[in-house]
């Protein structure tokens, strides 16, 4: 590293330097020094969701900020690992570069065929080489949002032929699960509702709908309409009858369509 590198570091080296100072056990930030992989992981997940939220809102200023927050999480994990002699930020970038080249042999190698099917094939081969778990479901992260993990589990099962031949079977399963909820003893209702949600995810998959995105849209729609109800009613909203609130909901819904 030259003297110029020290006085005018690249943007990523500047960020790594900041993290190094924050983690300094003598002169660093007490909160940053106390963090571990486990305590930082929830923030990493949160920042990834905030990136997705900025994309959904098509807010480029927020997206820039949120991507920075997510990058900080990567640098944070890398610094903790470097301090314990596990790996560093450079090792992370080399590993992902190697992986991208390995999974795109039709681009970076000698193969002429390629596409997503080849990507999935290579991923499966990598999983088999890394783990003794030879299940088709191996490697689906436990920390994924439940809807997303359900969809991934179903897709993995479908690759080995465990799937409905068309959407009608998945749709019928929803009716079956609803009936089981209605007939379930109280202590089993939560489990049966979980089965219903799993069935709905499966039906959405057969319809070509991403359930996580669909539910995000439904959440946004509910919030938008509910806020409009509050705006129309003002401070009196909590005291209105359910019928009056339902009328406000219909009004907000109609106004949204105009």
C-alpha positions in Angstrom: 0.0 0.0 0.0 1.4 3.4 -1.0 1.2 6.7 1.0 -1.4 7.8 -1.5 -3.6 4.8 -0.6 -3.4 5.8 3.1 -4.4 9.5 2.5 -6.9 8.9 -0.3 -8.3 5.4 0.3 -10.8 3.8 -2.1 -14.5 4.0 -0.8 -14.5 0.4 0.3 -11.1 0.8 2.1 -12.4 3.9 3.8 -15.4 1.9 5.1 -13.3 -0.9 6.2 -11.0 1.6 8.0 -14.0 3.1 9.8 -15.1 -0.4 11.0 -11.6 -1.2 12.2 -11.6 1.9 14.3 -15.1 1.3 15.7 -14.0 -2.2 16.7 -10.8 -1.1 18.3 -10.9 -2.7 21.8 -9.2 0.4 23.4 -10.4 3.4 21.5 -13.4 2.1 19.6 -17.1 2.4 20.1 -18.3 0.3 23.1 -21.4 -0.9 21.3 -19.5 -2.0 18.2 -16.8 -3.7 20.1 -19.4 -5.8 22.0 -21.1 -7.2 18.9 -20.7 -10.8 17.7 -21.9 -12.6 14.6 -25.1 -13.6 16.4 -26.0 -10.2 17.7 -25.4 -8.6 14.3 -27.3 -11.2 12.2 -30.8 -9.7 13.0 -29.6 -6.3 11.8 -28.3 -7.9 8.6 -31.7 -9.4 7.9 -33.4 -6.2 8.8 -31.2 -4.2 6.4 -31.9 -6.7 3.5 -35.6 -6.2 4.1 -35.2 -2.4 4.0 -33.4 -2.7 0.7 -36.4 -4.7 -0.7 -38.8 -2.0 0.7 -36.9 0.8 -1.0 -37.1 -1.2 -4.3 -40.8 -1.8 -3.8 -41.3 2.0 -3.3 -39.0 2.8 -6.3 -37.2 5.3 -4.1 -33.7 5.5 -5.4 -32.4 7.8 -2.7 -33.5 5.4 0.0 -32.2 2.4 -2.0 -28.7 4.0 -2.1 -28.8 4.5 1.7 -30.2 1.1 2.4 -27.6 -0.6 0.2 -24.9 1.2 2.1 -26.4 0.0 5.4 -26.4 -3.6 4.0 -22.8 -3.2 2.8 -21.9 -2.1 6.3 -23.3 -5.3 7.7 -21.0 -7.3 5.4 -18.0 -5.3 6.4 -19.0 -5.7 10.1 -19.2 -9.5 9.8 -15.9 -9.5 7.8 -14.2 -7.5 10.5 -15.3 -9.8 13.3 -14.1 -12.8 11.3 -10.8 -11.1 10.6 -10.2 -10.4 14.3 -10.6 -14.1 15.0 -8.4 -15.2 12.1 -11.3 -16.8 10.2 -11.4 -14.7 7.0 -11.5 -11.1 5.9 -13.4 -8.9 3.4 -11.0 -9.8 0.5 -11.6 -13.5 1.1 -15.4 -12.8 0.9 -15.0 -11.0 -2.4 -12.7 -13.6 -3.9 -15.1 -16.4 -2.8 -18.2 -14.8 -4.4 -16.2 -14.0 -7.6 -15.0 -17.6 -7.8 -18.6 -18.8 -7.3 -20.1 -16.5 -10.0 -17.5 -17.7 -12.5 -18.0 -21.3 -11.5 -21.7 -21.1 -11.9 -21.6 -19.4 -15.3 -19.3 -21.7 -17.3 -21.1 -20.7 -20.4 -19.9 -17.2 -19.8 -16.5 -17.6 -18.2 -15.6 -21.1 -19.3 -15.7 -23.4 -22.3 -19.3 -24.5 -22.2 -21.7 -23.3 -24.8 -24.9 -24.3 -23.1 -26.1 -22.5 -20.0 -28.9 -20.7 -18.4 -30.7 -20.9 -15.1 -31.0 -24.7 -15.3 -27.2 -25.0 -15.3 -27.0 -22.6 -12.4 -29.3 -24.8 -10.3 -27.4 -28.0 -11.4 -24.1 -26.5 -10.3 -25.6 -25.3 -7.0 -26.9 -28.8 -6.3 -23.5 -30.3 -7.0 -21.8 -27.8 -4.7 -24.3 -28.6 -1.9 -23.6 -32.3 -2.3 -19.8 -31.7 -2.2 -20.0 -29.5 1.0 -22.5 -31.5 3.1 -23.3 -35.1 4.1 -27.0 -34.1 3.9 -28.1 -35.5 0.6 -31.7 -34.4 0.9 -33.2 -32.4 -1.9 -34.1 -29.9 0.8 -30.6 -29.4 2.1 -29.3 -25.9 2.4 -32.7 -24.0 2.6 -31.8 -21.5 5.3 -33.8 -21.7 8.5 -33.6 -17.9 8.9 -35.5 -17.1 5.7 -39.0 -15.5 6.1 -41.5 -18.3 6.5 -43.4 -17.6 3.3 -40.1 -17.5 1.3 -38.8 -20.7 3.0 -42.0 -22.5 2.3 -41.8 -21.6 -1.4 -38.2 -22.7 -1.6 -38.9 -26.1 0.1 -41.8 -26.7 -2.3 -39.6 -25.9 -5.3 -36.9 -28.2 -4.1 -39.4 -31.0 -3.6 -40.9 -30.3 -7.1 -37.5 -30.8 -8.7 -37.5 -34.4 -7.6 -41.1 -35.0 -8.7 -43.0 -34.4 -5.4 -45.5 -31.8 -6.7 -49.1 -31.4 -7.9 -49.3 -31.9 -11.7 -51.3 -28.6 -12.0 -52.8 -25.9 -9.9 -56.1 -27.7 -9.2 -54.5 -30.1 -6.7 -52.9 -27.3 -4.8 -56.2 -25.4 -4.8 -58.1 -28.4 -3.5 -55.5 -28.8 -0.7 -56.5 -25.3 0.6 -60.2 -26.5 1.0 -58.9 -29.6 2.8 -56.8 -27.5 5.2 -59.7 -25.1 5.9 -61.9 -28.1 6.8 -59.2 -29.5 9.1 -59.0 -26.1 10.9 -62.7 -26.0 11.5 -62.7 -29.5 13.0 -59.4 -29.3 14.9 -59.2 -29.3 18.7 -58.1 -26.0 20.2 -54.5 -27.1 20.8 -54.1 -28.1 17.1 -55.5 -25.0 15.5 -52.2 -23.2 15.2 -50.6 -26.2 13.5 -53.5 -26.5 11.1 -53.4 -22.8 10.2 -49.7 -23.3 9.5 -50.6 -26.1 7.1 -53.2 -23.8 5.4 -50.5 -21.1 4.9 -48.2 -23.7 3.4 -50.9 -24.8 1.1 -51.7 -21.2 0.0 -48.0 -20.7 -0.8 -48.0 -23.8 -2.9 -51.1 -22.6 -4.8 -49.5 -19.2 -5.4 -46.4 -21.0 -6.7 -48.5 -22.9 -9.2 -50.1 -19.6 -10.3 -46.7 -18.1 -10.9 -47.1 -15.7 -8.0 -44.4 -14.9 -5.5 -46.2 -15.2 -2.2 -43.8 -12.9 -0.3 -44.3 -10.1 -2.8 -48.0 -10.7 -2.9 -48.3 -10.4 0.9 -46.2 -7.3 0.9 -48.6 -5.8 -1.6 -51.6 -6.8 0.5 -49.9 -5.3 3.6 -49.3 -2.0 1.7 -52.8 -1.9 0.4 -54.3 -2.5 3.9 -52.1 0.2 5.4 -52.9 2.7 2.7 -56.7 2.2 3.0 -56.6 2.2 6.8 -54.7 5.4 6.9 -57.3 6.9 4.5 -60.1 5.8 6.9 -58.3 7.5 9.8 -57.8 10.7 7.7 -61.5 10.9 6.7 -62.8 10.2 10.3 -60.2 12.2 12.2 -60.0 11.9 15.9 -63.4 10.3 16.1 -62.2 7.2 14.3 -61.7 4.9 17.4 -65.2 5.6 18.7 -67.0 4.8 15.4 -69.1 1.6 15.2 -67.8 -1.4 13.2 -70.5 -0.7 10.6 -69.3 2.9 10.3 -65.7 1.8 10.0 -66.7 -0.7 7.3 -68.4 2.1 5.4 -65.2 4.1 5.6 -63.2 1.1 4.3 -65.5 0.8 1.3 -65.2 4.6 0.7 -61.4 4.4 0.8 -61.4 1.4 -1.5 -63.7 3.1 -4.0 -61.6 6.3 -3.9 -58.4 4.2 -4.6 -60.0 2.8 -7.8 -61.1 6.2 -9.2 
